[in-house]
Amino acid sequence: MTCQPVVIDARATAADALRLMKAEGIRHLPVMDGTEVKGVLSERDLRTAMGFQGADTENLRVADICTEHPYITEPDRPLGDVALEMASHHYGCAIVMQHHKVVGIFTTVDACRAVHEILHTRYH
């Protein structure tokens, strides 16, 4: 899990999101409306929206292209439960919240790292 993940305001533009993702080397951004999670924006969502002919990335708002109702979990939820939920629904990430605050993000890359660590520990 990435602790204290980078988030983006729902009013930000697609161009802002692209710059932020590139600068931070990330592929998922929780989209915030104040303290409320509005959705999650993936690099794929962004690239798809930008691929439409005539898409104006300087005026296209993140809130209009993010995936609403993202998978939200708590930091103490067992890893297996989170992984099963992500796999069952094809989620690319889980937003981790505690006390109504985003405290982390768990991605499929994080899941692969966890599997590697488990297998490495078990077989070495």
Secondary structure, DSSP 8 states (H G I E B T S, - for coil): -EES---EETTSBHHHHHHHHHHHT-SEEEEEETTEEEEEEEHHHHHHHHHSTT--TTT-BHHHHSEES--EE-TTS-HHHHHHHHHHHT-SEEEEEETTEEEEEEEHHHHHHHHHHHHHHHH-
